[in-house]
Amino acid sequence: MTTPPAVLRPHALPDVTLKDNRAERLACVVVVDGSLSMAKSGAIHELNEGLKIFEAALKDDDEAAIAVQVAILRMGDQDRVETLVDFVDAVDFEAPTVLASGSTPLGKAVDQAMAMIEQQKQRYRQHGITYKRPWLFVMTDGAPTDGPVYDEVAVRARAAQAEGRFSLFAVAIGPEARLDQLARITHRFEPVRLIEARFREMFVWLGASMSSASRPAAGQQLALPPPTSWAVIEV
Amino acid sequence: MPNPTSPFAALSFGAEAGPWRVAAARVPGPSHARAGIECQDAFAVVASPRGVAAVVSDGAGSAMRAGPGARLLSFATAERLARLLDGAGPVDAAAVRAAVTEAGEAWRRALARAGASLADHHATLVAAVLTDRGSAFAHVGDGLAGLAAAEDWPGAVLSRPENGEFSNETWFVSAPHWQDHLRVTALPDAAPGDVAVLVTDGAMPFTVGPGGAGLEPGLLAPLSRHAAAEAPGQVALDIAGTLDGTAARRISGDDKTLVWIGRSHHECGHHERSRHECSRHE
């Protein structure tokens, strides 16, 4: 009598506990417009509500809450750039309240955002943390009020994007915003114009896109959802 | 040629040869499985009483023929490295570098002869040769290899991934100047109780140890205990079950491959489950 061969069946390995020891980060700097015109149009209230939605969207996604790190810069006052939130894990991010007064120093704001991104990447490298290409999200309802600075920063911003140092998304708020000026700082992604005051939809999109981008790389190109629910691309 | 050799395109494979035990599996990521895309990872193993040659390869998702590219590369490299097992010379870093270079160049030439685009076959490479005459890892791109002695998981020697600046950009054997990115790590001669593991990028987050140091005890310790007690074929299937499980899917949506290699404490090659059969263990 022969013993039939044992039938092998797949099971999970016993007693194994899988832990995610990867320390991969996705840095995102959001530059918000805190100039006086945002108050005059009432857009500042919508912006603040949108930031709260952004916070909730990031925290609702387990992976994004751990992987994404957010910083918020406000431009306003007398050509001043203010760090409202320095880089913080999304899980600890609390949406700030943006006040509206003063001018729109877009050049200084983008310059500071680029410096913050490079410093954060340096911190990642020092600590052996891997990271994805950072995001810089810029929104304004006007035109830069720091022209000469903006001229110089725009050249550097485009060159940095061409080198793949970060991805920049620019959003024009309202009819007065100058898409042609925003186009000077973008490289891969054309600037878009916010439909009415759809900050809520815009931040839902941003949160979802950050969640998608924070996923471990599966060797695929990052495909972002189209921003059609909140923006138009003018040609 | 030493035997047994893992079959081409196997999803799981287990073998025992002398003091060596090998269990390997690869699974498609959940998004690939849903889309009906084949697993673009591959592995190849040659095990003999004189040692083990093992390779894992991750075909780039953006490459049209990533899966075949990874399979051909892993087999070509494992077969070339297996010649070192039967040779008389030392298995040092220079010998392993020469063998991997020869295999990679032969793979590239074969693709060119077939009129195939190298870019369509982008694939990474993580290889190990473990023998009593020397051992080494060879590595191009991402993925991870680790060797731990006597269950010292935190102290494991690692061959780490080499990415571009960003974690989703890596190097491939199919890329120009690939030999500049071939990294060889010399290892101590294989010793009883050694455990080596090779993984592709998808399995790395739960294979590397906390803080990126050593190997993860929560995976390697129970896996190694299981591998010492069960038939290698069953262990390989169970590795596949874990790689395809909810916990692994939650951590990574990528294809996942893991090759476990263990050297027995018992020179006769008998392991825990068959110790009673060996008079030398009495």
Contacts between the chains, C-beta under 8 A, distances in Angstrom:
chain1	res1	chain2	res2	distance
A	6	B	231	7.4
A	6	B	234	8.0
A	8	B	231	7.4
A	8	B	233	5.3
A	8	B	234	5.0
A	8	B	237	5.4
A	9	B	237	6.8
A	10	B	12	7.8
A	10	B	237	4.1
A	10	B	238	6.4
A	10	B	240	5.4
A	10	B	241	4.2
A	11	B	237	7.4
A	11	B	238	5.2
A	11	B	241	5.1
A	12	B	238	6.5
A	12	B	241	4.6
A	12	B	242	4.8
A	12	B	245	5.2
A	13	B	219	8.0
A	13	B	222	6.1
A	13	B	223	5.5
A	13	B	226	5.6
A	13	B	235	8.0
A	13	B	238	4.9
A	13	B	239	6.5
A	13	B	241	7.2
A	13	B	242	4.6
A	14	B	222	6.3
A	14	B	226	6.1
A	14	B	238	7.9
A	15	B	222	3.9
A	15	B	225	7.7
A	15	B	226	7.9
A	16	B	218	6.8
A	16	B	219	5.6
A	16	B	222	4.9
A	16	B	223	6.5
A	16	B	242	5.8
A	17	B	218	4.2
A	17	B	219	7.6
A	18	B	206	4.2
A	18	B	218	7.0
A	18	B	219	6.4
A	18	B	242	7.4
A	18	B	245	7.9
A	18	B	247	4.4
A	18	B	248	5.8
A	18	B	251	6.3
A	19	B	206	5.9
A	19	B	210	7.4
A	19	B	216	6.1
A	19	B	218	5.6
A	19	B	219	8.0
A	20	B	205	4.9
A	20	B	206	6.3
A	20	B	251	4.6
A	21	B	205	5.9
A	21	B	206	6.7
A	21	B	208	5.2
A	21	B	209	6.3
A	21	B	210	5.4
A	21	B	211	7.3
A	21	B	212	6.9
A	21	B	216	6.0
A	22	B	204	7.0
A	22	B	205	3.7
A	22	B	208	7.4
A	22	B	251	7.9
A	23	B	211	7.5
A	23	B	212	6.9
A	24	B	167	5.4
A	121	B	165	7.8
A	128	B	211	7.9
A	128	B	212	5.5
A	130	B	163	6.7
A	130	B	167	3.9
A	131	B	166	6.5
A	131	B	167	6.2
A	132	B	166	5.4
A	132	B	167	5.8
A	132	B	168	6.0
A	133	B	166	4.9
A	164	B	165	7.5
A	164	B	166	7.7
A	215	B	253	6.3
A	216	B	201	7.9
A	216	B	202	7.5
A	216	B	205	7.1
A	216	B	251	7.7
A	216	B	252	4.8
A	216	B	253	6.4
A	216	B	254	5.9
A	217	B	167	6.3
A	217	B	168	3.3
A	217	B	201	7.4
A	217	B	254	7.2
A	218	B	29	5.9
A	218	B	31	6.4
A	218	B	32	7.7
A	218	B	61	5.5
A	218	B	202	7.8
A	218	B	253	5.5
A	218	B	254	4.6
A	218	B	255	7.8
A	219	B	40	7.3
A	219	B	58	7.5
A	219	B	59	7.8
A	219	B	60	4.9
A	219	B	61	2.7
A	219	B	62	5.9
A	219	B	66	7.4
A	219	B	168	7.8
A	219	B	254	7.2
A	220	B	61	4.7
A	220	B	62	6.5
A	221	B	62	6.3
